[in-house]
């Protein structure tokens, strides 16, 4: 395996080559992103749905009710809960998946 220092140097060199469009990266175009910068993500709203133990849906107060942009899906950072599963694919829920969702629902639903 490569040493951490060597990995970091190679990654830095790759990023610099992409930025300067050197050799292999002359035609490099960074992939488009449809996510906004973190500093634009501050908003207030009310929790309207708990999707799973690590994901909620919040109705944004600044957008009129009924607008497609009124609800935002928010994933809780650094939290990985058991997967709910999918009955269409015959996937069973992981142990404690429903309990994690219910725990979050009882504490957050309807809160600002």
FIVEX-482387 format. One record per residue: residue in one letter; z negated, y negated, x negated of N, C-alpha, C in turn. Coordinates in steps of 0.1 Angstrom, whole numbers, plus 5000, padded with zeros to 4 digits. Layout:
BEGIN
[pt 'A'; [Z; Y; X]; [Z; Y; X]; [Z; Y; X]]
...
END
This chain:
BEGIN
[pt 'X'; [5000; 5012; 4992]; [5000; 5000; 5000]; [5000; 4988; 4991]]
[pt 'X'; [5005; 4977; 4997]; [5006; 4964; 4990]; [4992; 4957; 4990]]
[pt 'X'; [4989; 4951; 4980]; [4977; 4943; 4979]; [4978; 4931; 4989]]
[pt 'X'; [4967; 4926; 4994]; [4967; 4915; 5003]; [4973; 4903; 4997]]
[pt 'X'; [4970; 4900; 4985]; [4975; 4888; 4978]; [4991; 4889; 4977]]
[pt 'X'; [4996; 4900; 4974]; [5011; 4902; 4973]; [5017; 4900; 4986]]
[pt 'X'; [5011; 4906; 4997]; [5016; 4904; 5010]; [5017; 4889; 5014]]
[pt 'X'; [5006; 4882; 5011]; [5005; 4868; 5015]; [5016; 4860; 5007]]
[pt 'X'; [5018; 4863; 4994]; [5028; 4856; 4987]; [5042; 4859; 4992]]
[pt 'X'; [5045; 4871; 4995]; [5058; 4875; 5001]; [5061; 4868; 5014]]
[pt 'X'; [5051; 4868; 5023]; [5052; 4861; 5036]; [5054; 4846; 5034]]
[pt 'X'; [5047; 4840; 5025]; [5049; 4826; 5022]; [5063; 4823; 5017]]
[pt 'X'; [5068; 4831; 5008]; [5081; 4830; 5003]; [5092; 4831; 5014]]
[pt 'X'; [5090; 4841; 5022]; [5099; 4843; 5033]; [5099; 4831; 5043]]
[pt 'X'; [5088; 4826; 5046]; [5087; 4814; 5055]; [5094; 4802; 5049]]
[pt 'X'; [5092; 4800; 5036]; [5098; 4789; 5028]; [5113; 4791; 5028]]
[pt 'X'; [5118; 4803; 5026]; [5132; 4805; 5025]; [5138; 4803; 5039]]
[pt 'X'; [5132; 4807; 5050]; [5137; 4804; 5063]; [5137; 4789; 5066]]
[pt 'X'; [5127; 4782; 5062]; [5126; 4768; 5064]; [5137; 4760; 5056]]
[pt 'X'; [5140; 4765; 5044]; [5150; 4758; 5035]; [5164; 4764; 5037]]
[pt 'X'; [5165; 4775; 5045]; [5178; 4782; 5048]; [5184; 4786; 5035]]
[pt 'X'; [5177; 4793; 5027]; [5182; 4799; 5014]; [5188; 4812; 5016]]
[pt 'X'; [5199; 4815; 5008]; [5205; 4828; 5007]; [5206; 4836; 5020]]
[pt 'X'; [5199; 4846; 5022]; [5199; 4855; 5033]; [5197; 4847; 5046]]
[pt 'X'; [5189; 4836; 5045]; [5185; 4829; 5057]; [5193; 4816; 5060]]
[pt 'X'; [5205; 4815; 5055]; [5214; 4803; 5057]; [5217; 4801; 5071]]
[pt 'X'; [5219; 4812; 5079]; [5223; 4810; 5093]; [5211; 4813; 5102]]
[pt 'X'; [5199; 4813; 5097]; [5187; 4817; 5105]; [5184; 4806; 5115]]
[pt 'X'; [5183; 4810; 5128]; [5179; 4801; 5138]; [5166; 4807; 5144]]
[pt 'X'; [5155; 4799; 5144]; [5142; 4805; 5149]; [5144; 4808; 5164]]
[pt 'X'; [5137; 4819; 5169]; [5138; 4823; 5183]; [5132; 4812; 5192]]
[pt 'X'; [5138; 4810; 5203]; [5132; 4800; 5213]; [5120; 4805; 5219]]
[pt 'X'; [5111; 4796; 5221]; [5098; 4800; 5228]; [5097; 4792; 5241]]
[pt 'X'; [5091; 4798; 5251]; [5089; 4791; 5264]; [5075; 4789; 5266]]
[pt 'X'; [5067; 4789; 5255]; [5053; 4786; 5257]; [5050; 4772; 5251]]
[pt 'X'; [5041; 4765; 5257]; [5038; 4752; 5253]; [5027; 4752; 5242]]
[pt 'X'; [5026; 4741; 5235]; [5016; 4740; 5225]; [5002; 4741; 5231]]
[pt 'X'; [4993; 4746; 5224]; [4979; 4748; 5229]; [4973; 4735; 5234]]
[pt 'X'; [4976; 4724; 5227]; [4970; 4711; 5231]; [4975; 4706; 5245]]
[pt 'X'; [4986; 4712; 5250]; [4991; 4708; 5263]; [4985; 4717; 5274]]
[pt 'X'; [4977; 4726; 5271]; [4973; 4737; 5280]; [4959; 4733; 5287]]
[pt 'X'; [4954; 4722; 5285]; [4941; 4718; 5292]; [4944; 4714; 5306]]
[pt 'X'; [4937; 4721; 5316]; [4939; 4718; 5330]; [4926; 4722; 5337]]
[pt 'X'; [4924; 4717; 5349]; [4913; 4721; 5357]; [4919; 4728; 5370]]
[pt 'X'; [4912; 4737; 5375]; [4916; 4745; 5387]; [4906; 4754; 5392]]
[pt 'X'; [4909; 4762; 5402]; [4900; 4771; 5408]; [4906; 4785; 5406]]
[pt 'X'; [4897; 4795; 5403]; [4901; 4809; 5401]; [4904; 4814; 5415]]
[pt 'X'; [4916; 4819; 5417]; [4921; 4824; 5430]; [4923; 4840; 5429]]
[pt 'X'; [4924; 4845; 5418]; [4927; 4860; 5417]; [4922; 4865; 5403]]
[pt 'X'; [4917; 4877; 5404]; [4914; 4884; 5391]; [4923; 4896; 5390]]
[pt 'X'; [4932; 4895; 5380]; [4942; 4906; 5378]; [4936; 4918; 5372]]
[pt 'X'; [4928; 4916; 5362]; [4922; 4927; 5355]; [4909; 4921; 5348]]
[pt 'X'; [4903; 4929; 5340]; [4891; 4925; 5334]; [4893; 4915; 5323]]
[pt 'X'; [4905; 4912; 5319]; [4908; 4902; 5309]; [4919; 4892; 5313]]
[pt 'X'; [4922; 4892; 5326]; [4933; 4882; 5331]; [4929; 4877; 5344]]
[pt 'X'; [4931; 4864; 5346]; [4928; 4857; 5359]; [4939; 4848; 5363]]
[pt 'X'; [4940; 4845; 5375]; [4950; 4835; 5380]; [4942; 4823; 5385]]
[pt 'X'; [4946; 4811; 5380]; [4939; 4798; 5383]; [4949; 4789; 5390]]
[pt 'X'; [4945; 4783; 5402]; [4953; 4773; 5409]; [4950; 4760; 5402]]
[pt 'X'; [4961; 4754; 5397]; [4960; 4741; 5390]; [4958; 4730; 5400]]
[pt 'X'; [4947; 4722; 5398]; [4944; 4711; 5407]; [4954; 4699; 5407]]
[pt 'X'; [4961; 4698; 5396]; [4970; 4686; 5394]; [4984; 4689; 5401]]
[pt 'X'; [4987; 4701; 5405]; [5000; 4704; 5411]; [4998; 4707; 5425]]
[pt 'X'; [5007; 4702; 5434]; [5005; 4704; 5448]; [5005; 4719; 5452]]
[pt 'X'; [4996; 4722; 5462]; [4995; 4736; 5467]; [5009; 4741; 5472]]
[pt 'X'; [5012; 4753; 5469]; [5025; 4759; 5474]; [5036; 4758; 5464]]
[pt 'X'; [5034; 4750; 5454]; [5045; 4749; 5443]; [5044; 4761; 5435]]
[pt 'X'; [5056; 4766; 5430]; [5056; 4778; 5421]; [5048; 4776; 5409]]
[pt 'X'; [5046; 4764; 5404]; [5039; 4761; 5392]; [5024; 4759; 5394]]
[pt 'X'; [5019; 4760; 5407]; [5005; 4757; 5410]; [4996; 4768; 5405]]
[pt 'X'; [5000; 4780; 5403]; [4991; 4790; 5398]; [4995; 4794; 5384]]
[pt 'X'; [4985; 4795; 5375]; [4987; 4798; 5361]; [4979; 4811; 5358]]
[pt 'X'; [4986; 4820; 5351]; [4980; 4832; 5346]; [4973; 4829; 5333]]
[pt 'X'; [4960; 4833; 5332]; [4952; 4830; 5320]; [4947; 4843; 5315]]
[pt 'X'; [4950; 4846; 5302]; [4944; 4858; 5296]; [4932; 4853; 5288]]
[pt 'X'; [4921; 4860; 5289]; [4909; 4857; 5282]; [4910; 4861; 5267]]
[pt 'X'; [4908; 4851; 5258]; [4910; 4854; 5244]; [4900; 4863; 5238]]
[pt 'X'; [4905; 4872; 5230]; [4897; 4882; 5222]; [4889; 4892; 5231]]
[pt 'X'; [4894; 4894; 5243]; [4888; 4904; 5252]; [4899; 4914; 5255]]
[pt 'X'; [4896; 4927; 5253]; [4905; 4938; 5257]; [4897; 4947; 5266]]
[pt 'X'; [4901; 4947; 5278]; [4894; 4956; 5288]; [4902; 4968; 5290]]
[pt 'X'; [4896; 4978; 5296]; [4903; 4991; 5299]; [4915; 4988; 5309]]
[pt 'X'; [4926; 4995; 5307]; [4938; 4993; 5315]; [4936; 4998; 5329]]
[pt 'X'; [4941; 4991; 5339]; [4940; 4994; 5353]; [4948; 5006; 5356]]
[pt 'X'; [4960; 5008; 5350]; [4969; 5019; 5353]; [4979; 5015; 5362]]
[pt 'X'; [4989; 5024; 5365]; [5000; 5021; 5374]; [5003; 5034; 5383]]
[pt 'X'; [5000; 5033; 5396]; [5002; 5045; 5405]; [5017; 5048; 5406]]
[pt 'X'; [5026; 5039; 5404]; [5040; 5042; 5405]; [5045; 5051; 5393]]
[pt 'X'; [5038; 5050; 5382]; [5041; 5058; 5371]; [5031; 5069; 5368]]
[pt 'X'; [5023; 5072; 5378]; [5013; 5082; 5377]; [5003; 5080; 5366]]
[pt 'X'; [5000; 5067; 5363]; [4991; 5064; 5352]; [4977; 5061; 5359]]
[pt 'X'; [4967; 5068; 5355]; [4954; 5067; 5360]; [4947; 5056; 5353]]
[pt 'X'; [4938; 5049; 5360]; [4930; 5038; 5354]; [4921; 5044; 5343]]
[pt 'X'; [4919; 5036; 5332]; [4910; 5040; 5322]; [4896; 5039; 5327]]
[pt 'X'; [4887; 5046; 5321]; [4873; 5045; 5326]; [4868; 5031; 5325]]
[pt 'X'; [4861; 5027; 5335]; [4854; 5014; 5336]; [4864; 5002; 5338]]
[pt 'X'; [4877; 5005; 5341]; [4887; 4994; 5343]; [4884; 4987; 5356]]
[pt 'X'; [4881; 4994; 5367]; [4878; 4988; 5380]; [4864; 4980; 5379]]
[pt 'X'; [4855; 4986; 5372]; [4842; 4979; 5370]; [4843; 4966; 5363]]
[pt 'X'; [4852; 4966; 5352]; [4854; 4954; 5345]; [4861; 4943; 5353]]
[pt 'X'; [4870; 4947; 5362]; [4877; 4938; 5371]; [4867; 4932; 5381]]
[pt 'X'; [4859; 4941; 5387]; [4849; 4937; 5397]; [4839; 4928; 5391]]
[pt 'X'; [4834; 4930; 5379]; [4825; 4922; 5372]; [4830; 4908; 5371]]
[pt 'X'; [4842; 4907; 5366]; [4849; 4893; 5365]; [4850; 4887; 5378]]
[pt 'X'; [4855; 4894; 5388]; [4857; 4889; 5402]; [4844; 4883; 5408]]
[pt 'X'; [4833; 4890; 5407]; [4821; 4885; 5413]; [4816; 4873; 5406]]
[pt 'X'; [4819; 4871; 5393]; [4814; 4859; 5386]; [4823; 4847; 5386]]
[pt 'X'; [4836; 4849; 5388]; [4846; 4838; 5387]; [4853; 4834; 5399]]
[pt 'X'; [4855; 4843; 5409]; [4864; 4839; 5420]; [4859; 4827; 5428]]
[pt 'X'; [4867; 4817; 5430]; [4864; 4805; 5437]; [4857; 4795; 5429]]
[pt 'X'; [4854; 4797; 5416]; [4848; 4788; 5407]; [4858; 4778; 5401]]
[pt 'X'; [4854; 4767; 5397]; [4862; 4756; 5391]; [4863; 4759; 5376]]
END
